[in-house]
Amino acid sequence: MTIRKRRDIDLVAILTKNLTSVSAWDWAAFIHGLSPIWPPLDQAPPFALVTSALVRSAALGTQRPLAIGEWEFRLIPRLYSSGRYAYSNEIYVDHVSSRSGLDHMLFGYLNNRACAAIQRRFGVTKQDLFREALRHIFAYPKRIAPIVARRQNELPSGTMVRVRLVALTFGLGILMGTFFGAGRSARRL
């Protein structure tokens, strides 16, 4: 129905709920990465890399397979910036990520280290990645605090403390990938 209503779109932004993985650490990982696209939303979601899965094939601009990182760091940001996307509160996926706290932090570190190294290959500057790391560590917890406050009754106590620890490991991963490359992070993932 969303596609029928908006024939001009190239991307459908998919929202995310945390229906299955509901331990305290699973909630923290969900809140850190996905709370801005947690329905119901009253306005279009912000740029959300990981859940942007419905893309018009003509928008790919190529018949060849995309290189590693091209989808995440070139195509999806380009489609979002074009404004040719839509969303619906009825279109969402379940965040399924049952891990311990240490596993969530290790995954966040390794994933962000690998992603930062890929972004460097795509020409993203060290300064931009450094700023992104600082945003994860300092700005993201502040940005999502109002979301947490509105929906506190759905969350385990101490969620924001765990969110800050997840954010710290994400930021550290970005810093390591920026300045020292991926190392073995991609293999360990």
Residue, then its C-alpha position, 0 to 999 in steps of 0.5 A: m500500500t505504501i508503494r502504491k501510494r507513492r510511485d515516486i519512491d526508491l526506498v521504503a524505510i523499515l522500522t524496528k521493534n524489539l519483540t523477541s530479544v528483551s533481556a536488559w542488554d538486548w534492550a540496550a543494544f536496540i535502544h542505542g541503534l534502533s530507537p529512532i526508528w521504533p514505531p509508532l513514529d509521527q514523522a518520517p524516520p531519520f536515516a537508518l542504515v540497517t533497516s533500509a532493505l526495500v529498494r527499487s531495482a532501478a535505483l541501484g544504477t548498476q547491473r553488477p553486484l555491489a562491492i562490500g560497503e557500497w550498499e551501506f555507505r553509498l547507495i542507501p545514504r544517496l537514496y535517503s538524501s534524495g528524499r525519495y523514500a517513504y515509511s509506514n508504522e505497519i512495516y517493521v522488523d523484529h530486533v532479534s539479537s539475544r546476547s550477553g552484555l559482553d557479546h553486545m559490546l564486542f559485536g559493536y566494537l568489531n562491527n564498527r571497527a570493520c565499518a570504519a575501515i571500509q569507510r576509509r577505503f571509500g574516502v571518508t576522512k579520519q576527521d569525519l570518522f573521529r566526529e562520528a565516534l564522538r557522536h556515538i560516545f557522547a551525543y547518541p545517548k543524549r539524543i535517545a534519552p527523550i525516546v527512553a523517557r517516553r517509553q520507560n515503562e517498556l524498558p528494564s531499569g538501568t537501560m541508559v547505563r547499558v546504552r552508554l556502555v554500548a555507545l562507548t564500545f561502538g565509538l571505540g570500534i570506530l576510532m580503532g578502524t579509523f586509525f588502525g584499520a579493520g585488523r581481524s575484526a571482520r573475521r571475528l564477526 
